[in-house]
Amino acid sequence: MAQFLTSLKKSAMQAGERRFAELLEKHLDDEYLVWYNAATPGITRRYPDFLIFHGGHGLWCVEIKDWHMGNIKGMTPDSVLLKQGEQNIRTVHPIEQARACCLPVIDRMKRDRQLRQLTGKHQGKLIFPWGFGAVMSNWQRSRIKEGTRQILEDCFPPHLTWYKEDIMEDALSRDEFIAKLHAMLPYHFPVGLDKEQMARIRAHIYPEFIIGEQSELFDLDVSEDTPAEINFPEVVKVFDEKQENLARNLKGGHRVIHGVAGSGKTLILQYRARKLAEANPDKPILVVCFNVFLASILKAHLKLLKNIEVCHFHDWCKHMKESYGIKVRYGDGYPERLAAAICDGVESGNIPSGQYYAVLIDEGHDFAADWLRALAKMPEAEEAHLLLLYDDAQTLYPKQRGLDFSLSSVGIKAPGRTRILEIDYRNSEEIHNYASHFIHHFLTDTPMKKENTFSPFELDDEEEFTANSDYADSIPMIASKSGGGRTGIQPEFINTANRNAEIVQIIDQLHDWHADGAAWGDMALLYHAKWQGGALAKALGEAGIPFVHPVTTEERKAYRPNPNYVLLCTMHSSKGGEFPRVIVSGVNGLPDSEEKQQEMARLLYVAMTRAQTHLLLTAAGENTYTRLLAQQ
């Protein structure tokens, strides 16, 4: 069945749209991608009824019209005179409408060197065919009078026009349906698009699903003054089909996404927040996470939307405290007392519920039960837009929190509205396998959180998960699968004789990477203890390596990625970030007592999975973790 990347609310469709959608579902295989009524980019947004793409055949745009022949008062190849009530209205010809929906995107693709034929008789043309047409769902060939047939076909060419007979159930076989669809293409030639070209085509069509900061470059209108070739990025990453489908089709109510590291959870959250904010510009939306660093990154991505409040949880608590006069004693343990006071205030009603149109929670695995319970009361009761994202393998604070509770017990009720993202797109296959092997060693023997649930790494069937109420109400650990298609070098672990030798190794590696052409901003150096950060900062300065080292809360809040500086930060702070090249230092300094091992193993897993292509771990001594890493 074709992959529909937009929701098909057939009850809201016109009859012709519904019948055509059913035929697409029935006759096309899953290599066909289909978008229904999804806006194309540019200043002038267009909403084609159906956009269809196949990497081996090409691109189609199809408009559906439920017009009756008796209401047609005149036509040209460009327009139709249509009777509407007592008036005759001239409207755009549906085939021309389909062409006009495609043309801006096609013109933009022609300016992308990787999608243009560079030599031969078709030089300057796209490397794949594209076509358009219309479905006239209430027109019957058999009722067209002979005298008007030629006039009609001059304006509605037969190979671009579908009639009522063509979309009736079982009217066409699968082969006949596909043949008629392919007849809409003006030319045919073998098409063999690679993954990068497929990604670029999808980026041009829907740039909001580009991963990174490149979307604005693709989201433009092409004019006569636009250069024949635009300097688009050499490599473009986009949501995969499952991610896009999930992001597009998240509806109201409580929603939960279980996602492994690198699966795109935060990207989906950003898309969801942006769409809710744009559709409801006068309503407040809360995006909250645990990590200060991640909050600053999210804030940078969502900064143009004034109705979105982005903060980490304790900042939100501070805001509630100041807004509603909650008294909290300062001193040791203040963050814990602050959180407890705010949760009590929400529970007692001193802090009102329903303050936000929507609440989106990232890093839910690091939230205490009371925190989630308070946040679950914040969306407007009528709409109850709440999205929770988490990955239990990245839980870093089990002593203070630990998700040993059901979702329903904290007011999050999402049966049947839970989705799994098990594929890691961030890390190279080598890094993914390395990190997964490491964390698997520490978590496979984890005691079960509640009876009748599954063992860690056992569940890989989303349907099984969502259909089982025990599963869907739990907080599972999902086995990570590599799926980004990126390969690189094997991660390296180096155990040096002493701390000074370890620092020399780190400095040398950073210089080597930079000499290989990597920007300083592509690198991150992670550590655990405060004293390690100080020693590394001193060494970087002496070596002339530009770096940024956000230490205070305010510095972490103000952090923005910069291509000219290495990021030096704690493993905890790195959570939510990603970098092409990462060094994880001081592994031997991590506590490895039995009660700390799982927590520290999770921390190392988080640090490892920040790396996209290059990963180096260093140590200056032995402990449980270094011995395991030495064996990998």
N, C-alpha and C positions, 0 to 999 in steps of 0.2 A: 504494500500500500504506500502511496506517496506520503512523504513527510510534510505535514502541514505545520508551519512554524508560527502560525497565528491561529487563534481560537476560531472554531467554526460553530457559532451560535446559530444553528440552522433555523431555530424558531424566529430569529430576527432577520433572516435573509429573505430576499424576494424569491419567488417561486423558481425563476430561471437560475438564479445563483445557487439555490439549494440543489436543484437537479444536476447542474454542472459539477458542483463540488462532490456529489455522490458518485458521479462517473469518474472523476479524478481519483477518488478513494478506491474505487473498484478496479480500475484498469491500469493505473500507473504503479510501478514498483518504488521501493524506498530510496532509489537513487534520484528520483524527481523531488525537488524541493518546491513547496507551494506556499505563497503568501496570499492571504485574502485581505483586501481593503487595508493594506499597510502603507503608510505615507512614505513616499520617496523623498530624498533630501533636496535641499536647495531653498532659496528664498520663497519660491512658489511651490508649496507642498501639493503633491498630486496623490490621489488614492486609487490606483488601479484595482479593478475588481479581483483579478487573479494575475499574479506574477508567477511564472513557472520556470524553473532552471534545472538543467541536467548537464553535468560536466562533460558528457560525451556527445551531446547534441546541440545545446544552445539555450537561448532565453526567449520566452514568450510573454506577451502581455495580452490579456483577453478581457474585453468589456462585455457585460451582460445587460441586455435591455428586454424588459417585458412589454414592449410596445405592441399594440395591435395594429395590423395593417390598415384598418379603417381609419385610424387617427393620423396617418401619414398624408399630408396635403401637398407635399413637394419634396424634392431631394436633389442634391448635387453631390459630387464626390467629397465635398468638404462639410456640408451641413444638411440638416433635415428640418423641414417645416412641419411641426407637430401640433396637433389640436389638443389643447389642454383646457377643459371646461368650455367657455365661450370664446376663447382666444386661440389664435394660431401663433405659436412661439417658435422662432428659429433657434435651433440648438446645434451643438457640435455633432458632426457625424460620429457614430460610435467607433468606427474603425480609425478615424482620425484622432479620436480621443485616446484610443489605445496607443497609437503611434506617439502622440504628444506626451503620454506618461513615460514612455521609454526613452524618448529622444534626449532629454538632458543628461540622463545617466549614461547613455551610449556615447554621447559626445565627450563626456568626461573620461570614460574608459579609453577612448581613442587617443587621449593625451597621456595615457599611462603606457610607457614604453613596453612593459612586460605583457600587455594585453593587445598590442598592435602588431600586425604583420609588417616586418621591416624591409622585406625584399619581395620580388616577384610581381606579377601582374595585379595582385590585390594589395600592394603596398599601401599602408595607411589604414586599411580595413582592420576590423577586429579579428582576433584569432578564433572566434566562434561565431556561428550564425545567430541572428536574432530576428524575431518576427512578431506580428500582432494580428488581431482579428476581433470579431464580434460574434456573440451568440444572440440571435434574435429569437427568443424562446417561444413567442406566440405566432411566428410566421410559419406558414405551411407551404411547402413547395407545390403541393398538389392543388392548392387553391389560387396560385398565381396565374392570372390570365395570360394567354399566349402573347397578346399584344403588348403587355407591360413587362414581360419577362426580360427582354433585352435591356430595356431602360433600367430595370431593377439591377440587373447584373452589371451594368456599366458603373453603377454607384456602389453596389455591394458585390464585389468579385466573388465568385463561388468558392475559391480556395481560401478566402479569408472570412467566410460567413458560415455560421452554423444555424440551422433551422430547427423548428420544433421536432421534426422527425429524427434529427441527429441526437437529440438528448433525451428521447424517451427511453424508459427502461428496456434493456435488451435490444434496442434498435440497432446498435453497432456492436460487433464483437470487439474483443480487446485489441486485436491487430488492426481492425478497421478504425477504431477510435484513435489509436496511436498514429496510424497513417494519416488520418485527417488532421490531427494536431501537427504533425511534422510537415504537412503540406502548406502550413502557414509560414514556414521558413522560406525566404526567397532563394536560398541556395543551400547546398549540402556539401560537406567535405568532412573527412575524418577529424575528429576533435579529441585530443588527449590532454586535458588540462591536469597539471600537477597540483599538489596541495596548496602551494603558494599562490598560483593563479586562481584557484577556486576561492581562496581567502580574499584575494584582491577584488574579485568580482563581487563577492558578498559585501566587502567594505565599501565599494562604490554605491551599491544599491541601498544599504542600510548602515551608514557610518556610525550610528549610535552604538553599534555592537563591536566596534573596534576596541581592542584592549590597549590601553595606553593613552598618550596625548596626541594622537594623530587624527582624530575624528574631524576636527575643524577643517583640515586640509581637504578632506574628501567631501565635506558637506558644503559644496559651493555650486553656484550657477555658472555655466559656461556661456560666454558671449563671443562675439567676433573679435573682441580685443584680448581674449584669453590666449596665452601662448599655445602653439601647436603641441608642445610637450611640457608637461608640468612635472616638477621634480618631486614626485611621490616617493615615499620611503621604499627602500629596496625590499624590506621584509615587513609584512603586515600580519598581525595576529588579530583574529576575530573570535567571538563566541563560537563554540561548536553548535551543531543543530540542537542538541539537547538543552544546552545553556540558553540559547536564544528562545527556544520554545517555552522553557520554564519562565524566563524573564518576561516575555510578552504576555503570558497567559496567567500570571498570578492575579487572583481576584481578591475581593474583600474577605473579611473574616480572619481567623487565626491561621497562619501558614508557618510551616516549619521546614527548613532545609538542612538535612544532614550532609555535610560536605567534607571531604578530606582536604588536607593541605594542598593548595594550588589548583583547586577545582573550580574556582571562580565565584565563590560565595559572595565575597565583598563586591565584585563587579555587578552581580545580580542585585545586590542591595542598592548600589548606587543607581542603577537603571530604574529600579522600582521607586526609590525616593524621588528621583528626577521626574518620572511620569506622574506620580501622585501630586507633586508640587506644581507642575505645569498645569494639570487638570483642575487643581483646587488652589489657585494663587492666594486666596484670602484665608486659608486654613493652615494652622501651625502643624508641622510635622517634626517628630523627634527621631533623630538617628543617634543611637547610644552604643558605646562599646566599653570595654574595660581598659584597654591600653591607651595611654596618653598619646603615644606616637601615632597609632592608627587613627585616633580621633583627628589629629592634625592633618593627616593625609586625606581622610574623608572630607574634612572641611575644605581643603584645597580643591578637591574635585567638585564639590557642591556649592562653592562660594557664591556663584551668581544667582542662586535661588534664595531669595530673602526670607521665605517662609519656612525654611528648613533650619532647625536648631541641631547642631552637631556637637557632641561633647562625650567625654568619658563619664562613667557612672558617678564618680564622686563630684565632678563638676556639676552634674545635674542635681545631685543632692544639695550642693552648696547653693544653687539657684533656688531650689525649693525652700531651703532654710531661710534665705533672705526674703523671698517673696511672701512667706507665710509666718514669719516671726518665730521659727522653731529655735528653742534654746539648746545649745550644745556646749558642754564644757571643753575648753581647749586643753592641750597637754598630751602626754603619752596616750596612744590609742585613739586619738581624735578621729581618724578616718573611719574606724569601726563604729565609734559612738555616733558619728554623723550619719552613716548609712542606717544604723539601727533606729535613730530618732526619726529619720525621714520615712522609713518603712512603717514605723509605729504611727506616724502622722497620717499616712495614707490609709492605714487600716482603721484608724479611729475617725477618719473623716475631717480631721483638722487640715489636711492637705486634700483639696478636692480631686476627685476622679474625673475622667473624661476631658482632660485639658488639651488633648491633641487629636487631630483628625486621624493620624496614623503614628504608630511607634514601630521602628525597625531596630532590631537588636543584633549587633554583630558580636562575635566572641562569646556567645551565650554559655559556652562550656566553662567560663570563668566567673559566672554569676552565681551568687548564693540564692537559695530558694526564696528567701524573703525579698531579695532584690527583684527577682522575676515576678513575684507575686505583686509587688508594688507597681512595676511597669505594666503588667497586664491590665491594671485598672485605669491606665492613662488614656487609651484610645476612647473616642466617642462611642458610647454604647450602641448607637444606631448603626454605625458603620463597622466599628471594631476592626480596623485595619491594623493587624499586628503580624510582624514577620520576625521569626527567630532563626538565626543561623549558628551552627556550631560544629565542632569536630572534637570528639572526646579524646582523641589521641593528642590534642594540643592543650589539654587541661593542665594548667601550671600551678594551681593553688589548691590541692586536694585537702590540706589540713583545714584551711579556712572555709573552703566551700565544698567542692566535690559534688557531682551531680548524681547523688544517690536518692533521687526522688522522681516521681512521675511528673509529666508535664501538666496533667489535669490537676494535680495537687496544688499547683501554683497559679491556677486559673488560665492556663494555656490549653485550649481545647481545639485540636486540629485533626481529629480522626478523618481519614480520607483526603486530607489536605497536606500530606507530608511527602516530601520528595528527597531522593538520594542523589548526590553527585559523588561518584566514586572514582572518577578519572582525574588524575593529576596532570594538568597541562603546563604547569610552571616549570617543573624540573626536567632536566634531561633524563633519559632512561637510566643512565648510569647513576645519577644522584638519587633518583627515585628508588631504585633497587637497593642502593647502599643504605639510605635512611630507613626504608621499610624493613630491611633485614635487622637493622639495629633495634628499632622500636618493638618489632615483633618479639624479640628475645625477652624483653622486659614485661610485655603486656599480655602474652598468651596465658600466663598463669594467674591473671587477675581474678579475684573472687567475683562471682556473679553479683550484680547489683540488686537483683530481685529474682524470685523464683520464676521459672518458666520463660526466661528470656534466653537469648542465644549467647554463645561464647564470642569473645572478641574475634574479629576477622572471619567469622563464620558466614555472615549475611552478605550475599551479593545479588539478591533478587528483589528489586524494588516492589514488584507486585506482591510478593510474599510479605514484605514489610508493611506496606500500606494496608493490606487486607487483614492483618492480624492486629487486633486492638491492643494486645499486650506490647507488641513491638512498637506500634505507632505512638504509644503513650510513654515509651521509655526513652532513654538517652543512650543510643547505641554507639558502638565503635565499629566503623565501617572499614573494610579492607581497601587500601588504596591501590589503584591500577594506573599504570603508566599509559598515557594516551596522547601526549603532545606531539609525538612524532619527531621530537628533537633528540639527537644523539650528540655526545660530547666525549670528554675525557673522563677516565675513571677518577673518582674522588681520592684524595691522598691524605694519609695520616702520618705525621712525623712526630716522633718522640725524641726530644733533644736531651743533651746531658744536663743542662741547667736552664734557668730562666733567661739569662743573657743570650745563650745560644738560640733559644726559642724566638726571642725578639729579633735577632739577626736574621733568622730564617723568614720571619714574617715580613720584615722590611725588604729583603731580597725578592721575595715573591711579589710584593706590590710593585716594585721597580720592574721586574720581569714582565708582569702583565701590562704595565703601562708602555714598556718598550715594544710589546707585541701589538700595540695600537688600541688597547682598552682605555677608555676615558677614566679619570680618577673617580668620577661619579658613578661608574659601573661597579665599584667595589665597596664592600662593607667589611669592617673588622669588628668582630663580636667578642665580648668577654663576659665574665660572670661577676667577679668581685670589684668593688670600687677601687681598691688599690691597684688591680690589674689595669683598669682604665687609665689611671694616672700615669703608670709606667709606660703604657703604650702611647699615650698622648705625648709624653716627653720624647720618646724614641721617634715618633713620626715627625715632630718638629725639628729634631736634630738632623733627620734624614732629608729634610726639605720636601716632604710629601704634604701637599695641602689636604687638610681634613677639617671636618666639623664634628664637634663632640658635645652634643646637647646633654647636659647633666641635670640641671634643675628642671622642675616641672614646667616652668615658664619657657625654658629653652626647648624642651620637647614639644610643647604646644606650638611654638613658633617655627619648628623645623619644616623645611620644604626641600625636596630633592634638588640637588645642584650638580650639574655635570662636571664641575671643576673641583669637587672635593670628595675625598673618601669619607664615608660615614663611619665613625667610631661610636659604638653604643653597646649597651648590655644585650645579652641574649633575650631577656624579657622584653626590652624596648623594641627589638627587631620584629616582634610579632606583628603580622599584618603587612610587612614590607616584603619586597623582593628585589634582588640584584643579580646581574649576570655572574658576578664573581664574589665569593664570600670566603673569608677566613674565620674559623671558629677557634679561638685561642684558649689556653689554660685549661684544657680538658681535665688534667690531673688535679686541678684545684676544686673540682666539683665534689661536694660531700657524697660519700658512697656508703653510708650506713644503711642498714636494711630498711629502716623506715623512710629514708630519703631517696632510695634508688629509683623508684618509679617516677617520682617528681622530677629528679634530675635527668632521667632518661627522656622524659617528655620535653624537658627544656632543650636538651641537645637535639632532639628530633625537630623541634620548631626552628632552631638555629640552622640545622642542615638544610631544611626545606625552604630557606630563604634564597638559596642559590639556584640560579637557572641553568648555568652551563659549567661553571668551575667551582670546586669546593675543596678547601684545604682545612684540615683539623690539626692543631698543634698541641703539644704537651711538653712538660719538663719533669716527668715522673710517672709513676704507675698508680692506677686504681682499677676498680671494676670496669669502668668505661674504656680506659686505654687498652686494657687487655683484650676486650671484645673487639675494639676497632683494629687492633693489630692483627687479628685473625681474619678480618674481612677481605 
